[in-house]
Amino acid sequence: MTVTIRPAGQGDIPAVADLIEEIERFCGAVEIQPIDERRTLIEQALFGSPPLAAALLGVDTNSSIAGLAAYAFLWLAKGTTHSLFLEELYVWESLRQQGIGARLMAELRRVAAGRPGCGRLEWMTDRSNPAARGFHKSPGFAEFEGKVVCRIDASTV
């Protein structure tokens, strides 16, 4: 399969919304956000003023989305550098093992390297997902054991 890696555009919102539904189902979600709400929130996140995030897409020759890498830049606040934080990397299950994820990761490395002051590319993956952990170790990325992830739902703040 021939896949092109490119930034998401506003015309991609419906297909990205479909892919996000697949991601939610893959992660075990029981309730899925309504499609109109999902599309609105994707538009705000990627194309709002200012945008909250960016996304790269793996797109096949039929213009179908094969994979997604959603990311944002984070200022570390303990120096002058920042990092590219990969929030989500996902390839349709039926299209895995074809190099799409690796190509998305390679493009993320280029984006990070091309951004002045960006000192690293980082992400998290579930300890309970050996396939993802194996994928991330394959290009030489190392797992870092020094952080504990803390989270609270905004509805409880």
PyMOL commands that place a pseudoatom at each C-alpha (Angstrom):
pseudoatom trace, name=CA, resn=MET, resi=1, chain=A, elem=C, hetatm=0, pos=[0.000, 0.000, 0.000]
pseudoatom trace, name=CA, resn=THR, resi=2, chain=A, elem=C, hetatm=0, pos=[1.288, 3.456, -0.897]
pseudoatom trace, name=CA, resn=VAL, resi=3, chain=A, elem=C, hetatm=0, pos=[0.781, 5.946, 1.924]
pseudoatom trace, name=CA, resn=THR, resi=4, chain=A, elem=C, hetatm=0, pos=[1.571, 9.643, 2.028]
pseudoatom trace, name=CA, resn=ILE, resi=5, chain=A, elem=C, hetatm=0, pos=[2.222, 11.351, 5.364]
pseudoatom trace, name=CA, resn=ARG, resi=6, chain=A, elem=C, hetatm=0, pos=[0.806, 14.866, 5.571]
pseudoatom trace, name=CA, resn=PRO, resi=7, chain=A, elem=C, hetatm=0, pos=[-0.662, 17.335, 8.064]
pseudoatom trace, name=CA, resn=ALA, resi=8, chain=A, elem=C, hetatm=0, pos=[-4.398, 17.075, 8.714]
pseudoatom trace, name=CA, resn=GLY, resi=9, chain=A, elem=C, hetatm=0, pos=[-6.559, 19.679, 6.984]
pseudoatom trace, name=CA, resn=GLN, resi=10, chain=A, elem=C, hetatm=0, pos=[-10.068, 20.882, 7.772]
pseudoatom trace, name=CA, resn=GLY, resi=11, chain=A, elem=C, hetatm=0, pos=[-11.465, 18.639, 5.041]
pseudoatom trace, name=CA, resn=ASP, resi=12, chain=A, elem=C, hetatm=0, pos=[-10.157, 15.632, 6.993]
pseudoatom trace, name=CA, resn=ILE, resi=13, chain=A, elem=C, hetatm=0, pos=[-12.355, 16.268, 10.049]
pseudoatom trace, name=CA, resn=PRO, resi=14, chain=A, elem=C, hetatm=0, pos=[-15.069, 13.682, 9.156]
pseudoatom trace, name=CA, resn=ALA, resi=15, chain=A, elem=C, hetatm=0, pos=[-12.508, 10.927, 8.520]
pseudoatom trace, name=CA, resn=VAL, resi=16, chain=A, elem=C, hetatm=0, pos=[-10.520, 11.832, 11.646]
pseudoatom trace, name=CA, resn=ALA, resi=17, chain=A, elem=C, hetatm=0, pos=[-13.775, 11.670, 13.637]
pseudoatom trace, name=CA, resn=ASP, resi=18, chain=A, elem=C, hetatm=0, pos=[-14.380, 8.148, 12.307]
pseudoatom trace, name=CA, resn=LEU, resi=19, chain=A, elem=C, hetatm=0, pos=[-10.848, 7.106, 13.199]
pseudoatom trace, name=CA, resn=ILE, resi=20, chain=A, elem=C, hetatm=0, pos=[-11.208, 8.537, 16.706]
pseudoatom trace, name=CA, resn=GLU, resi=21, chain=A, elem=C, hetatm=0, pos=[-14.337, 6.428, 17.166]
pseudoatom trace, name=CA, resn=GLU, resi=22, chain=A, elem=C, hetatm=0, pos=[-12.263, 3.380, 16.214]
pseudoatom trace, name=CA, resn=ILE, resi=23, chain=A, elem=C, hetatm=0, pos=[-9.570, 4.426, 18.712]
pseudoatom trace, name=CA, resn=GLU, resi=24, chain=A, elem=C, hetatm=0, pos=[-12.187, 4.754, 21.447]
pseudoatom trace, name=CA, resn=ARG, resi=25, chain=A, elem=C, hetatm=0, pos=[-13.580, 1.294, 20.683]
pseudoatom trace, name=CA, resn=PHE, resi=26, chain=A, elem=C, hetatm=0, pos=[-10.066, -0.184, 20.589]
pseudoatom trace, name=CA, resn=CYS, resi=27, chain=A, elem=C, hetatm=0, pos=[-9.402, 1.326, 24.019]
pseudoatom trace, name=CA, resn=GLY, resi=28, chain=A, elem=C, hetatm=0, pos=[-12.568, -0.260, 25.401]
pseudoatom trace, name=CA, resn=ALA, resi=29, chain=A, elem=C, hetatm=0, pos=[-14.957, 2.688, 25.497]
pseudoatom trace, name=CA, resn=VAL, resi=30, chain=A, elem=C, hetatm=0, pos=[-18.547, 1.687, 26.137]
pseudoatom trace, name=CA, resn=GLU, resi=31, chain=A, elem=C, hetatm=0, pos=[-20.070, 5.065, 25.299]
pseudoatom trace, name=CA, resn=ILE, resi=32, chain=A, elem=C, hetatm=0, pos=[-19.000, 6.859, 22.139]
pseudoatom trace, name=CA, resn=GLN, resi=33, chain=A, elem=C, hetatm=0, pos=[-19.276, 10.635, 21.840]
pseudoatom trace, name=CA, resn=PRO, resi=34, chain=A, elem=C, hetatm=0, pos=[-21.924, 11.734, 19.283]
pseudoatom trace, name=CA, resn=ILE, resi=35, chain=A, elem=C, hetatm=0, pos=[-20.408, 12.296, 15.836]
pseudoatom trace, name=CA, resn=ASP, resi=36, chain=A, elem=C, hetatm=0, pos=[-21.417, 15.981, 15.549]
pseudoatom trace, name=CA, resn=GLU, resi=37, chain=A, elem=C, hetatm=0, pos=[-19.887, 16.777, 18.929]
pseudoatom trace, name=CA, resn=ARG, resi=38, chain=A, elem=C, hetatm=0, pos=[-16.735, 14.834, 18.038]
pseudoatom trace, name=CA, resn=ARG, resi=39, chain=A, elem=C, hetatm=0, pos=[-16.340, 16.733, 14.756]
pseudoatom trace, name=CA, resn=THR, resi=40, chain=A, elem=C, hetatm=0, pos=[-16.810, 20.099, 16.481]
pseudoatom trace, name=CA, resn=LEU, resi=41, chain=A, elem=C, hetatm=0, pos=[-14.215, 19.295, 19.134]
pseudoatom trace, name=CA, resn=ILE, resi=42, chain=A, elem=C, hetatm=0, pos=[-11.719, 18.048, 16.528]
pseudoatom trace, name=CA, resn=GLU, resi=43, chain=A, elem=C, hetatm=0, pos=[-12.147, 21.267, 14.569]
pseudoatom trace, name=CA, resn=GLN, resi=44, chain=A, elem=C, hetatm=0, pos=[-11.587, 23.362, 17.704]
pseudoatom trace, name=CA, resn=ALA, resi=45, chain=A, elem=C, hetatm=0, pos=[-8.548, 21.332, 18.761]
pseudoatom trace, name=CA, resn=LEU, resi=46, chain=A, elem=C, hetatm=0, pos=[-6.775, 21.297, 15.398]
pseudoatom trace, name=CA, resn=PHE, resi=47, chain=A, elem=C, hetatm=0, pos=[-7.953, 24.523, 13.765]
pseudoatom trace, name=CA, resn=GLY, resi=48, chain=A, elem=C, hetatm=0, pos=[-9.127, 26.795, 16.582]
pseudoatom trace, name=CA, resn=SER, resi=49, chain=A, elem=C, hetatm=0, pos=[-7.443, 30.043, 17.495]
pseudoatom trace, name=CA, resn=PRO, resi=50, chain=A, elem=C, hetatm=0, pos=[-5.018, 29.083, 18.827]
pseudoatom trace, name=CA, resn=PRO, resi=51, chain=A, elem=C, hetatm=0, pos=[-4.975, 25.404, 17.896]
pseudoatom trace, name=CA, resn=LEU, resi=52, chain=A, elem=C, hetatm=0, pos=[-4.472, 23.043, 20.817]
pseudoatom trace, name=CA, resn=ALA, resi=53, chain=A, elem=C, hetatm=0, pos=[-2.774, 20.316, 18.819]
pseudoatom trace, name=CA, resn=ALA, resi=54, chain=A, elem=C, hetatm=0, pos=[-1.680, 19.183, 15.387]
pseudoatom trace, name=CA, resn=ALA, resi=55, chain=A, elem=C, hetatm=0, pos=[-2.081, 15.910, 13.547]
pseudoatom trace, name=CA, resn=LEU, resi=56, chain=A, elem=C, hetatm=0, pos=[-0.244, 14.015, 10.870]
pseudoatom trace, name=CA, resn=LEU, resi=57, chain=A, elem=C, hetatm=0, pos=[-2.183, 11.589, 8.726]
pseudoatom trace, name=CA, resn=GLY, resi=58, chain=A, elem=C, hetatm=0, pos=[-1.130, 8.542, 6.786]
pseudoatom trace, name=CA, resn=VAL, resi=59, chain=A, elem=C, hetatm=0, pos=[-3.277, 8.731, 3.641]
pseudoatom trace, name=CA, resn=ASP, resi=60, chain=A, elem=C, hetatm=0, pos=[-3.517, 6.040, 0.964]
pseudoatom trace, name=CA, resn=THR, resi=61, chain=A, elem=C, hetatm=0, pos=[-3.879, 6.533, -2.808]
pseudoatom trace, name=CA, resn=ASN, resi=62, chain=A, elem=C, hetatm=0, pos=[-7.686, 6.627, -2.443]
pseudoatom trace, name=CA, resn=SER, resi=63, chain=A, elem=C, hetatm=0, pos=[-7.374, 9.547, 0.025]
pseudoatom trace, name=CA, resn=SER, resi=64, chain=A, elem=C, hetatm=0, pos=[-8.506, 7.291, 2.872]
pseudoatom trace, name=CA, resn=ILE, resi=65, chain=A, elem=C, hetatm=0, pos=[-6.901, 7.836, 6.252]
pseudoatom trace, name=CA, resn=ALA, resi=66, chain=A, elem=C, hetatm=0, pos=[-4.815, 4.836, 7.270]
pseudoatom trace, name=CA, resn=GLY, resi=67, chain=A, elem=C, hetatm=0, pos=[-3.319, 6.296, 10.458]
pseudoatom trace, name=CA, resn=LEU, resi=68, chain=A, elem=C, hetatm=0, pos=[-3.046, 9.304, 12.733]
pseudoatom trace, name=CA, resn=ALA, resi=69, chain=A, elem=C, hetatm=0, pos=[-0.372, 10.891, 14.901]
pseudoatom trace, name=CA, resn=ALA, resi=70, chain=A, elem=C, hetatm=0, pos=[-1.803, 13.666, 17.119]
pseudoatom trace, name=CA, resn=TYR, resi=71, chain=A, elem=C, hetatm=0, pos=[0.719, 15.841, 18.923]
pseudoatom trace, name=CA, resn=ALA, resi=72, chain=A, elem=C, hetatm=0, pos=[1.392, 19.141, 20.654]
pseudoatom trace, name=CA, resn=PHE, resi=73, chain=A, elem=C, hetatm=0, pos=[4.464, 21.065, 21.697]
pseudoatom trace, name=CA, resn=LEU, resi=74, chain=A, elem=C, hetatm=0, pos=[5.047, 21.402, 25.435]
pseudoatom trace, name=CA, resn=TRP, resi=75, chain=A, elem=C, hetatm=0, pos=[7.282, 23.889, 27.174]
pseudoatom trace, name=CA, resn=LEU, resi=76, chain=A, elem=C, hetatm=0, pos=[9.259, 22.088, 29.847]
pseudoatom trace, name=CA, resn=ALA, resi=77, chain=A, elem=C, hetatm=0, pos=[9.554, 25.189, 32.095]
pseudoatom trace, name=CA, resn=LYS, resi=78, chain=A, elem=C, hetatm=0, pos=[12.839, 23.980, 33.547]
pseudoatom trace, name=CA, resn=GLY, resi=79, chain=A, elem=C, hetatm=0, pos=[14.888, 25.409, 30.748]
pseudoatom trace, name=CA, resn=THR, resi=80, chain=A, elem=C, hetatm=0, pos=[14.440, 27.052, 27.422]
pseudoatom trace, name=CA, resn=THR, resi=81, chain=A, elem=C, hetatm=0, pos=[13.682, 23.966, 25.355]
pseudoatom trace, name=CA, resn=HIS, resi=82, chain=A, elem=C, hetatm=0, pos=[10.372, 22.333, 24.604]
pseudoatom trace, name=CA, resn=SER, resi=83, chain=A, elem=C, hetatm=0, pos=[9.264, 18.886, 23.492]
pseudoatom trace, name=CA, resn=LEU, resi=84, chain=A, elem=C, hetatm=0, pos=[6.985, 17.410, 20.884]
pseudoatom trace, name=CA, resn=PHE, resi=85, chain=A, elem=C, hetatm=0, pos=[4.539, 15.263, 22.826]
pseudoatom trace, name=CA, resn=LEU, resi=86, chain=A, elem=C, hetatm=0, pos=[2.823, 12.514, 20.858]
pseudoatom trace, name=CA, resn=GLU, resi=87, chain=A, elem=C, hetatm=0, pos=[-0.651, 12.183, 22.308]
pseudoatom trace, name=CA, resn=GLU, resi=88, chain=A, elem=C, hetatm=0, pos=[-2.022, 9.490, 20.021]
pseudoatom trace, name=CA, resn=LEU, resi=89, chain=A, elem=C, hetatm=0, pos=[-0.568, 7.201, 17.388]
pseudoatom trace, name=CA, resn=TYR, resi=90, chain=A, elem=C, hetatm=0, pos=[-3.066, 4.913, 15.735]
pseudoatom trace, name=CA, resn=VAL, resi=91, chain=A, elem=C, hetatm=0, pos=[-3.250, 2.886, 12.541]
pseudoatom trace, name=CA, resn=TRP, resi=92, chain=A, elem=C, hetatm=0, pos=[-6.446, 1.112, 11.506]
pseudoatom trace, name=CA, resn=GLU, resi=93, chain=A, elem=C, hetatm=0, pos=[-6.111, -2.429, 12.837]
pseudoatom trace, name=CA, resn=SER, resi=94, chain=A, elem=C, hetatm=0, pos=[-6.555, -3.956, 9.372]
pseudoatom trace, name=CA, resn=LEU, resi=95, chain=A, elem=C, hetatm=0, pos=[-3.638, -1.852, 8.031]
pseudoatom trace, name=CA, resn=ARG, resi=96, chain=A, elem=C, hetatm=0, pos=[-1.029, -2.554, 10.697]
pseudoatom trace, name=CA, resn=GLN, resi=97, chain=A, elem=C, hetatm=0, pos=[2.330, -4.194, 9.995]
pseudoatom trace, name=CA, resn=GLN, resi=98, chain=A, elem=C, hetatm=0, pos=[2.722, -2.224, 6.756]
pseudoatom trace, name=CA, resn=GLY, resi=99, chain=A, elem=C, hetatm=0, pos=[5.094, 0.474, 8.027]
pseudoatom trace, name=CA, resn=ILE, resi=100, chain=A, elem=C, hetatm=0, pos=[2.488, 3.224, 8.390]
pseudoatom trace, name=CA, resn=GLY, resi=101, chain=A, elem=C, hetatm=0, pos=[3.142, 3.758, 12.099]
pseudoatom trace, name=CA, resn=ALA, resi=102, chain=A, elem=C, hetatm=0, pos=[6.897, 3.796, 11.500]
pseudoatom trace, name=CA, resn=ARG, resi=103, chain=A, elem=C, hetatm=0, pos=[6.467, 6.415, 8.759]
pseudoatom trace, name=CA, resn=LEU, resi=104, chain=A, elem=C, hetatm=0, pos=[4.306, 8.558, 11.052]
pseudoatom trace, name=CA, resn=MET, resi=105, chain=A, elem=C, hetatm=0, pos=[6.978, 8.313, 13.774]
pseudoatom trace, name=CA, resn=ALA, resi=106, chain=A, elem=C, hetatm=0, pos=[9.717, 9.217, 11.290]
pseudoatom trace, name=CA, resn=GLU, resi=107, chain=A, elem=C, hetatm=0, pos=[7.785, 12.299, 10.210]
pseudoatom trace, name=CA, resn=LEU, resi=108, chain=A, elem=C, hetatm=0, pos=[7.274, 13.285, 13.855]
pseudoatom trace, name=CA, resn=ARG, resi=109, chain=A, elem=C, hetatm=0, pos=[11.042, 13.082, 14.323]
pseudoatom trace, name=CA, resn=ARG, resi=110, chain=A, elem=C, hetatm=0, pos=[11.490, 15.414, 11.346]
pseudoatom trace, name=CA, resn=VAL, resi=111, chain=A, elem=C, hetatm=0, pos=[8.884, 17.845, 12.721]
pseudoatom trace, name=CA, resn=ALA, resi=112, chain=A, elem=C, hetatm=0, pos=[10.601, 17.872, 16.130]
pseudoatom trace, name=CA, resn=ALA, resi=113, chain=A, elem=C, hetatm=0, pos=[14.077, 18.255, 14.623]
pseudoatom trace, name=CA, resn=GLY, resi=114, chain=A, elem=C, hetatm=0, pos=[12.895, 21.098, 12.393]
pseudoatom trace, name=CA, resn=ARG, resi=115, chain=A, elem=C, hetatm=0, pos=[11.417, 23.124, 15.243]
pseudoatom trace, name=CA, resn=PRO, resi=116, chain=A, elem=C, hetatm=0, pos=[13.992, 25.451, 16.840]
pseudoatom trace, name=CA, resn=GLY, resi=117, chain=A, elem=C, hetatm=0, pos=[14.314, 24.755, 20.558]
pseudoatom trace, name=CA, resn=CYS, resi=118, chain=A, elem=C, hetatm=0, pos=[12.604, 21.362, 20.437]
pseudoatom trace, name=CA, resn=GLY, resi=119, chain=A, elem=C, hetatm=0, pos=[14.821, 19.115, 22.507]
pseudoatom trace, name=CA, resn=ARG, resi=120, chain=A, elem=C, hetatm=0, pos=[12.933, 15.831, 22.404]
pseudoatom trace, name=CA, resn=LEU, resi=121, chain=A, elem=C, hetatm=0, pos=[10.035, 13.728, 21.209]
pseudoatom trace, name=CA, resn=GLU, resi=122, chain=A, elem=C, hetatm=0, pos=[8.145, 11.852, 23.915]
pseudoatom trace, name=CA, resn=TRP, resi=123, chain=A, elem=C, hetatm=0, pos=[4.949, 9.915, 24.483]
pseudoatom trace, name=CA, resn=MET, resi=124, chain=A, elem=C, hetatm=0, pos=[3.302, 7.412, 26.787]
pseudoatom trace, name=CA, resn=THR, resi=125, chain=A, elem=C, hetatm=0, pos=[1.947, 3.970, 26.099]
pseudoatom trace, name=CA, resn=ASP, resi=126, chain=A, elem=C, hetatm=0, pos=[0.036, 1.525, 28.240]
pseudoatom trace, name=CA, resn=ARG, resi=127, chain=A, elem=C, hetatm=0, pos=[2.137, -1.004, 30.112]
pseudoatom trace, name=CA, resn=SER, resi=128, chain=A, elem=C, hetatm=0, pos=[-0.613, -3.519, 29.342]
pseudoatom trace, name=CA, resn=ASN, resi=129, chain=A, elem=C, hetatm=0, pos=[-0.154, -3.140, 25.560]
pseudoatom trace, name=CA, resn=PRO, resi=130, chain=A, elem=C, hetatm=0, pos=[2.877, -5.275, 24.616]
pseudoatom trace, name=CA, resn=ALA, resi=131, chain=A, elem=C, hetatm=0, pos=[2.326, -4.726, 20.887]
pseudoatom trace, name=CA, resn=ALA, resi=132, chain=A, elem=C, hetatm=0, pos=[2.581, -0.949, 21.282]
pseudoatom trace, name=CA, resn=ARG, resi=133, chain=A, elem=C, hetatm=0, pos=[5.560, -1.229, 23.604]
pseudoatom trace, name=CA, resn=GLY, resi=134, chain=A, elem=C, hetatm=0, pos=[7.328, -3.492, 21.127]
pseudoatom trace, name=CA, resn=PHE, resi=135, chain=A, elem=C, hetatm=0, pos=[6.557, -1.128, 18.264]
pseudoatom trace, name=CA, resn=HIS, resi=136, chain=A, elem=C, hetatm=0, pos=[7.961, 1.849, 20.158]
pseudoatom trace, name=CA, resn=LYS, resi=137, chain=A, elem=C, hetatm=0, pos=[11.123, -0.022, 21.112]
pseudoatom trace, name=CA, resn=SER, resi=138, chain=A, elem=C, hetatm=0, pos=[11.773, -1.150, 17.531]
pseudoatom trace, name=CA, resn=PRO, resi=139, chain=A, elem=C, hetatm=0, pos=[13.172, 2.156, 16.158]
pseudoatom trace, name=CA, resn=GLY, resi=140, chain=A, elem=C, hetatm=0, pos=[15.460, 2.478, 19.173]
pseudoatom trace, name=CA, resn=PHE, resi=141, chain=A, elem=C, hetatm=0, pos=[13.247, 4.547, 21.455]
pseudoatom trace, name=CA, resn=ALA, resi=142, chain=A, elem=C, hetatm=0, pos=[13.805, 3.821, 25.139]
pseudoatom trace, name=CA, resn=GLU, resi=143, chain=A, elem=C, hetatm=0, pos=[11.176, 3.485, 27.834]
pseudoatom trace, name=CA, resn=PHE, resi=144, chain=A, elem=C, hetatm=0, pos=[11.674, 5.912, 30.682]
pseudoatom trace, name=CA, resn=GLU, resi=145, chain=A, elem=C, hetatm=0, pos=[10.692, 4.667, 34.109]
pseudoatom trace, name=CA, resn=GLY, resi=146, chain=A, elem=C, hetatm=0, pos=[11.165, 7.920, 36.018]
pseudoatom trace, name=CA, resn=LYS, resi=147, chain=A, elem=C, hetatm=0, pos=[7.710, 9.505, 35.759]
pseudoatom trace, name=CA, resn=VAL, resi=148, chain=A, elem=C, hetatm=0, pos=[4.340, 8.778, 37.279]
pseudoatom trace, name=CA, resn=VAL, resi=149, chain=A, elem=C, hetatm=0, pos=[1.321, 9.927, 35.277]
pseudoatom trace, name=CA, resn=CYS, resi=150, chain=A, elem=C, hetatm=0, pos=[-1.201, 11.935, 37.314]
pseudoatom trace, name=CA, resn=ARG, resi=151, chain=A, elem=C, hetatm=0, pos=[-4.641, 12.831, 35.985]
pseudoatom trace, name=CA, resn=ILE, resi=152, chain=A, elem=C, hetatm=0, pos=[-7.956, 14.268, 37.136]
pseudoatom trace, name=CA, resn=ASP, resi=153, chain=A, elem=C, hetatm=0, pos=[-11.134, 14.648, 35.106]
pseudoatom trace, name=CA, resn=ALA, resi=154, chain=A, elem=C, hetatm=0, pos=[-11.957, 18.272, 34.349]
pseudoatom trace, name=CA, resn=SER, resi=155, chain=A, elem=C, hetatm=0, pos=[-15.524, 17.660, 35.524]
pseudoatom trace, name=CA, resn=THR, resi=156, chain=A, elem=C, hetatm=0, pos=[-14.230, 17.148, 39.073]
pseudoatom trace, name=CA, resn=VAL, resi=157, chain=A, elem=C, hetatm=0, pos=[-12.150, 20.323, 39.206]
for i in range(1, 157): cmd.bond("trace and resi %d" % i, "trace and resi %d" % (i + 1))
show_as sticks, trace
zoom trace
